[in-house]
Amino acid sequence: MGEDIPSALLEFARGVNATQIVVGSSRRKAWQYIFGPGVGATVARDSGPDLDVHIVTHEEVAKGRGLPVARGARLGRSRIIWGWLVGSVGPALLTLLLTNAQASLGLANDMLVFLMLTVAAALMGGFLPALASALIGSLLLNWFFTPPVHRLTIADPKNILALAVFVLVALSVASVVDLAARRTHQAARLRAESEILSFLAGSVLRGETTLDALLERVRETFAMDAVALLEREAETAPWTCTRSVGDAGPPARPEDADVDMPVGDHMALALSGRVLPAEDRRVLAAFAAQAAVVLDRQRLQSQAEHAGKPAEGNRIRTALLAAVSHDLRTPLAGIKASVSSLRSDDVEWSDEDRAELLAGIEEGADRLDHLVGNLLDMSPVQTGTVTPLIREIDLDDVVPMALGGVPEDSVLLDIPESLPMVAVDPGLLERSVANIVENAMKYSPQGEPVLVSASTLGDHVELRVAVRGPGVPNDSKDRIFAPSSATVTHRAARGGLGLAVARGFAEAIGGTLDAEDTPGGGMTMVLTIPTASGHLPARPDLPAAVTS
């Protein structure tokens, strides 16, 4: 928005830190350039060294067709200049033309011609050029065309009335034209303001606008260098900058800004770059109020997230305990029954029976210890609090450690020495592989060893744990990774906490864990992990924790 198109365009371009402007070639014919350069040439001339102006051709070049006048534009500088030329020089030229004419048109026709010139001045330059045209024209009409000529007196009273009507009509037309231009400009401003406010309110209510994006919108809308949202705890406390945008240094206090808009008693929106006219402060006030709303909403969301984390963790832990309640009760019931039997005085147990009961107690305690360990591992996985310590390591340094408690003849290990190094958390990878192998051995047929192999695929390494058997239906492959598989009827598909923890740890180190069919029958767990060359470095601002 601006009264002069080139100036408004350049001001907006600099306000948004633009580096290039693309404009179309002029539509004027060659003779029309005598009235001055076009918009493109003016923009190129005034752009300066910080802006590159590209003028491109089009099919309307030099055809003399003008662009439609923008509905919201006031009379531009060039029109005002032309209006003054027509209003001041035009009557003199018209007088010279009429006085040298061979035939006289008569006073009435002369007045109509001068009136037409005044209307033209009003259409071009507004009220003041038309006023000048009316006054100059009335004097010239009195001096050259109203008897007695070459005198400022009027002999016929009718001519006095005619000159008065001429002046009144000319001023009335000029007033109407100028008022129409002002009303059009005001309507354009109101339309632009309503569009900005509608967009602002809609985006803020939908939660689509962040505080930084809102301040950037303020900077672009008002062509400012920097915008800052300042806040203080009390009237005597110093100001602090909550958020700021812009290449220039943001104002530290409202007094240091070119424009400041208070928001309540302890907040202000400060802008630096230029002084805004009074008519723009209404929109700025709406921006400031919305900035305060966005800041409050972001703070409430942050507080809600912090308050919800403990509750979410407790909810997940409760759900996990409910999901594995049957698995927890089974070893406890076995331990309870064995202990009660050993303590009973009614039965005389043999050494073999006593050893068998003790072995059952030990087995139940081991199962219970394993379940509790998986529960403790699953809790940070579900709450997203696992923070891996990624480093480069050979796969054959981790997998044998994961098989430390497995009988030697129950697993076949095939890991080539030529595999590239992987970028993982060794502790998380070891726990994941151990859970996968343990689950595979649980459902492997008697005498069938579990095959653990590895191969390279692009910038990843695939670790496969294959087991023979009936396999798992396709509709159950995803459910075996749930914390509880009690609803899965297929025996081999009961993965439980072990596979859930394994997948959670795999995803934490940037890998994946999926189930596939083993050729010839059975199921294969495919653990895909990134190699050292394909791993992106972790963000340095994230804390690292040793999880092994």
C-alpha positions, -999 to 999 in steps of 0.1 A, spaced: 0 0 0 14 34 -10 6 65 -30 36 59 -52 39 24 -67 78 23 -72 84 37 -37 59 13 -21 74 -17 -39 110 -8 -29 100 -1 7 82 -35 10 111 -53 -7 136 -39 17 113 -46 46 112 -83 39 150 -84 31 144 -93 -6 174 -94 -29 156 -95 -63 126 -78 -79 110 -91 -111 87 -66 -130 72 -67 -165 82 -44 -193 62 -13 -198 30 -13 -219 34 23 -230 41 32 -266 73 51 -274 57 85 -275 42 80 -240 77 81 -224 78 119 -229 57 120 -197 83 102 -176 98 67 -170 76 37 -162 74 18 -129 100 -7 -140 125 19 -150 119 39 -118 123 8 -96 155 -1 -114 168 35 -109 160 37 -72 167 1 -62 203 8 -52 231 -18 -48 212 -41 -24 184 -51 -49 186 -67 -83 158 -57 -106 148 -80 -135 126 -66 -163 110 -93 -183 90 -91 -216 55 -101 -222 29 -100 -250 15 -66 -241 47 -47 -244 44 -13 -262 8 -19 -271 -4 11 -252 -27 -8 -230 -26 5 -195 -30 -16 -164 -63 -11 -145 -60 14 -116 -58 -5 -83 -91 -1 -64 -73 9 -33 -48 34 -48 -50 71 -41 -39 96 -66 -3 89 -72 25 115 -74 26 114 -112 -11 121 -114 -9 150 -90 19 165 -111 -1 161 -142 -31 176 -125 -11 207 -115 2 211 -150 -33 208 -165 -48 231 -138 -21 258 -140 -6 257 -175 -37 243 -193 -59 274 -190 -31 296 -204 -26 273 -234 -64 270 -239 -67 308 -238 -39 312 -264 -56 287 -286 -91 303 -283 -78 339 -288 -60 329 -320 -89 310 -334 -105 326 -365 -140 322 -353 -153 330 -319 -171 302 -300 -191 325 -278 -187 331 -241 -210 301 -231 -189 277 -252 -157 291 -239 -168 285 -204 -177 249 -212 -143 243 -226 -126 258 -195 -150 237 -174 -139 206 -192 -103 215 -185 -110 219 -148 -128 185 -147 -97 170 -164 -75 186 -137 -97 172 -110 -96 137 -124 -59 138 -126 -47 157 -96 -77 160 -72 -92 191 -55 -63 215 -53 -52 214 -90 -89 217 -100 -92 247 -77 -63 264 -93 -77 256 -127 -111 271 -118 -95 303 -104 -71 308 -132 -97 300 -158 -122 324 -143 -97 352 -144 -87 344 -180 -124 342 -190 -130 376 -174 -99 392 -190 -100 378 -225 -136 367 -232 -160 388 -211 -169 423 -223 -152 446 -218 -121 425 -227 -87 431 -212 -103 445 -181 -113 428 -149 -147 444 -150 -179 428 -162 -205 449 -180 -234 423 -182 -247 410 -149 -256 377 -166 -219 371 -173 -212 375 -136 -237 348 -128 -222 326 -155 -187 330 -141 -199 322 -106 -217 291 -118 -186 281 -136 -164 284 -105 -190 265 -83 -194 237 -108 -157 233 -112 -151 232 -74 -180 208 -69 -166 184 -95 -131 187 -80 -145 180 -45 -164 149 -57 -134 135 -74 -111 141 -45 -136 126 -20 -140 96 -42 -102 90 -42 -100 94 -5 -129 70 1 -114 45 -22 -81 47 -4 -99 42 30 -118 13 17 -86 -3 4 -69 2 38 -99 -13 56 -100 -43 33 -63 -49 38 -66 -46 75 -96 -69 76 -77 -95 56 -47 -93 79 -68 -95 111 -89 -123 97 -59 -144 88 -43 -135 122 -73 -145 143 -79 -177 123 -43 -189 125 -39 -181 162 -72 -197 171 -63 -229 152 -29 -229 169 -10 -228 136 11 -198 144 41 -199 167 53 -168 185 84 -164 162 62 -168 131 38 -141 144 66 -116 151 81 -123 117 47 -116 102 46 -82 121 81 -74 108 71 -81 72 37 -64 74 51 -31 86 85 -33 68 106 -32 101 142 -41 108 135 -59 141 106 -68 163 108 -79 199 83 -89 225 94 -74 259 82 -85 293 88 -75 329 76 -88 362 67 -55 378 66 -18 368 99 -11 384 116 -44 371 139 -43 341 126 -54 307 136 -88 293 133 -99 257 110 -129 255 112 -134 217 127 -113 188 131 -115 150 151 -95 125 187 -91 115 192 -59 134 196 -59 171 161 -59 188 153 -30 211 160 -38 247 134 -13 261 102 3 247 120 36 249 147 24 225 122 14 198 109 34 169 74 21 177 62 4 209 28 -10 216 20 -18 252 1 -51 260 -12 -48 295 10 -35 323 40 -58 320 44 -65 283 51 -45 251 57 -51 214 87 -30 203 96 -24 166 127 -7 151 132 5 116 109 34 110 81 54 126 46 41 118 18 65 109 -11 66 133 -35 47 110 -12 16 112 -12 14 150 -47 -2 151 -35 -32 132 -3 -32 153 -24 -33 185 -42 -64 173 -8 -81 165 4 -72 200 -27 -87 217 -24 -119 197 13 -121 205 4 -121 242 -22 -148 236 2 -170 217 29 -166 244 4 -175 272 -8 -205 252 27 -218 246 35 -215 283 3 -233 293 11 -261 268 46 -264 283 33 -266 318 7 -292 308 34 -313 291 56 -312 322 26 -320 345 15 -348 322 48 -367 320 46 -383 356 10 -391 351 17 -407 317 45 -427 331 24 -440 360 -4 -449 335 19 -468 313 35 -487 342 0 -496 355 -10 -508 320 21 -529 317 16 -545 351 -20 -553 341 -9 -567 308 16 -591 323 -3 -599 355 -8 -635 344 29 -639 336 38 -625 370 13 -647 389 24 -679 373 60 -680 387 48 -666 420 22 -693 423 48 -720 416 72 -706 441 44 -703 467 33 -739 461 68 -753 463 77 -734 494 44 -745 511 51 -781 502 86 -780 516 74 -764 549 46 -789 553 50 -814 582 24 -838 568 46 -852 540 80 -867 542 98 -856 511 126 -876 496 159 -860 485 149 -862 449 115 -846 455 131 -819 476 157 -811 449 129 -810 423 109 -785 444 139 -764 450 147 -764 412 111 -753 406 116 -724 431 148 -714 414 132 -716 379 102 -695 390 125 -669 407 145 -667 374 114 -662 354 101 -636 378 135 -618 378 134 -618 340 99 -604 339 106 -577 364 138 -567 344 117 -565 312 91 -544 330 118 -519 341 132 -518 306 98 -514 290 88 -484 311 115 -459 297 108 -473 262 71 -465 264 76 -431 280 103 -422 254 130 -415 279 157 -438 265 187 -418 255 213 -439 237 250 -434 237 259 -440 200 294 -450 191 311 -472 164 316 -508 172 320 -542 155 289 -564 155 309 -595 165 319 -577 197 283 -573 208 264 -604 197 285 -630 215 281 -611 247 243 -612 242 245 -650 239 265 -654 271 239 -674 290 228 -695 261 239 -732 257 265 -735 229 247 -761 209 214 -742 208 226 -713 186 244 -712 153 263 -680 149 272 -667 114 287 -631 115 313 -624 88 344 -605 98 340 -583 67 309 -566 80 313 -528 84 312 -512 118 278 -502 131 268 -470 150 248 -481 180 246 -481 217 263 -514 226 242 -519 258 209 -514 241 219 -536 211 231 -564 234 198 -563 254 178 -563 222 196 -593 207 194 -612 240 156 -608 241 152 -618 205 173 -650 209 156 -659 241 122 -656 225 134 -677 196 148 -705 218 115 -706 237 96 -716 206 123 -735 187 116 -772 181 136 -797 202 170 -803 186 167 -774 161 193 -747 168 185 -710 164 204 -694 135 219 -659 141 234 -644 109 243 -610 96 247 -593 62 251 -558 47 223 -541 29 232 -506 17 242 -484 46 226 -508 71 234 -542 86 207 -568 90 209 -592 119 186 -622 114 175 -646 141 157 -675 124 138 -704 140 122 -734 125 86 -743 132 50 -736 122 56 -699 117 33 -670 125 2 -659 106 6 -626 88 -21 -609 108 -2 -617 141 32 -605 131 27 -570 144 9 -580 175 38 -601 188 56 -569 196 29 -557 219 37 -557 257 11 -584 262 3 -610 236 -24 -628 257 -50 -621 230 -29 -639 203 -40 -675 201 -10 -688 180 16 -702 204 46 -690 184 32 -655 182 33 -648 219 62 -624 220 53 -606 252 76 -581 269 108 -595 255 101 -586 219 84 -553 229 116 -543 247 138 -555 218 119 -534 193 119 -503 216 157 -505 221 162 -511 183 142 -480 175 161 -460 201 194 -467 183 180 -458 149 171 -493 138 141 -514 132 128 -549 142 104 -568 120 91 -604 117 94 -624 85 86 -659 74 116 -684 75 119 -702 41 108 -738 47 87 -728 78 93 -708 109 98 -672 118 128 -648 114 134 -617 134 152 -591 112 171 -564 132 182 -536 109 208 -512 123 228 -483 106 264 -487 98 290 -461 109 291 -445 75 253 -442 71 247 -429 106 240 -392 111 257 -377 141 236 -371 171 226 -336 181 253 -322 204 227 -305 226 211 -338 237 224 -355 268 240 -389 266 235 -417 291 252 -450 294 223 -476 294 242 -508 294 
